[in-house]
């Protein structure tokens, strides 16, 4: 292939790729029009699960930082607010011990929360429900396994909430 053909190929490829520009961060559609920042207060916890409020709040803030669509700011500086209320923590047995079906070997942990995303752009608030899930095995220390699982379920819950408010699905 000579230089003329190579240059033609590069020019054609450049034109094709020019229409495929990628934007970092999600696009929230009409609901996020004019909204660039969000305030995330500590979530409300309607369960008896201790210490989960700050864990979920930190997961949501980290997910928003990673997503990049909305900048997390203090209440007075933000043009929107994300309020989350943890409704339930569910533990469901998913697998029994091989030799004794009365004993549980694996659990599914589910965090269920409501969220309300309110912006100052005059649009109605986005209200919804989201879940965070993970599985964990019962080992020598079930409490430690469950504590770690709550962190993973909190990350999954945060991912689902942030996707719903930034991608407008």
N, C-alpha and C positions, 0 to 999 in steps of 0.2 A: 504494500500500500504506500503510495507516494505522499509527499507532504501536503499536496492540494486536497487529496481525499481525506487525509487525517484531519486537516483544518475544517473541512466541510462536515465531517462526522462530529467533531467537537462542537461546532456551531449548532448543528441540529440537536444534539443532546442537550446543550445549554438551553435552547428554546423550549424543549420538552420539559425539562426540569424546572424552568422558571415558573410554571404554573403549579408546581407542587411544593410551594414554600410551606415550611412548618413553623407554627407559632408555639413557643414554649409556654406551657400552662394550658389549662382548659378554657373553653369558651362557654360562658354561662348563658348566652342568649339574651333575650329581652329582659329577663328578670335582673340581670347584673348590669344593665345599661347604666353607665356612669358610676358604678360601685367599684372602688379600688381597694378598700380596706375593710376589716372586720374586727369587732371586739368579741372575745370569747370569755364570758365569765365562767367561774367554776360551776360544773354541772350540778344539778339538783339530784339527790339520790333518794328515791322512794323505796329502796330495799334496805335490808339489814346487813348488807355486805360492807364491812369497814374498809376505809382507805381507797375505795374505787373511784371516788369523785375526782380527785387530783390526777390519778392515773389516766382516766379517760380524757380529762381536759388537756393534759400534756400531750396525749396521743393526737387529739384533734389539732392542737396548735402545731405540732410537728408535721402532721399531714398537710396542713395549709401552707406551711413553709416550703415543703417539698413540691407541692402542686404549683405554687407561684401565681395563681390567679388572683388571690386576695392577700394583701399584706395585713398581718396581725398587728393591731394597735391598741392603745388604751381607749377606754370608753369615750372620753371626750374628743378624741382625735379620729375615731373611726366613723365611716359613713354607713355601716351596717352592724348588726349584732346577731350572733348565733347562740340561741339558748337551747340547752339540751337537758332532758330529764330522764334519768335511768328508771325504768319501770319495773323490770324483772331481771333476775339472774336465775337461769334455768340449768339444771344439771340432769342430763338424760343418760341412762345406761345404754351403751351401744354394743358392748361385747362382754361376755361372761368368761370366767376362768375356764380353761379347757377341761379340767378334771372335775370341776364343781360348778354347775350352772347357777347355783344360788349366790355365788360371789361375782362381783363386777370387776372386770379387768380394764375396761375403758369407758370413759364418759365423754359426752359432748357437752360443752359449756356454751350457753347462749346468753348474750347480753341484749336486752330489748330496751330501746329508748325512743322517746319522741323528740323531735327537734323543731324549732321555729327560727327561720332566717328572716329578719326584718331589715329592710334598707330604708334609707332616707330619700330614695328616688321617687317615692310616691306609688310604687308598685305594691300590690297586696303581698303580705308575708307568705313565704313558702313554709308549709307545715307538713310534716310527714313522720313516718316511723321507720326505724332502721334496726338492723340486728348485726351483732358481731359474734362470730362462731369460731370455735376451735375444739379439738379433741385432745384428751390427755389420758395417759395410762396410769393406773393405780399401781404404785410401786411400794417401796418400803415406807415412804412418807407421803401419804395422800395429800396432806395439807400443803406441802411444798409443791407438789405437782399441780394442784389446783391454783395456788398463788401464781405460778408461772403461766398457767393457762389463762387466767384472768387478764394478764398483761397482753397476751397474744389476741384474745378476744377483744380487748379494748382497742388494739391497733386495727383490727378488722372492722370494728364499729366505726372508728374514726374515718377509715378509708371509705366506707359506704356513705357516711354522712357528707363528707367533703365532695365525693363524686356527685351526690344528688343535688347539692346546692351550686356547684360550679359547672356541671355539665348539663343541668336543666333537663334531665330525662324524666 
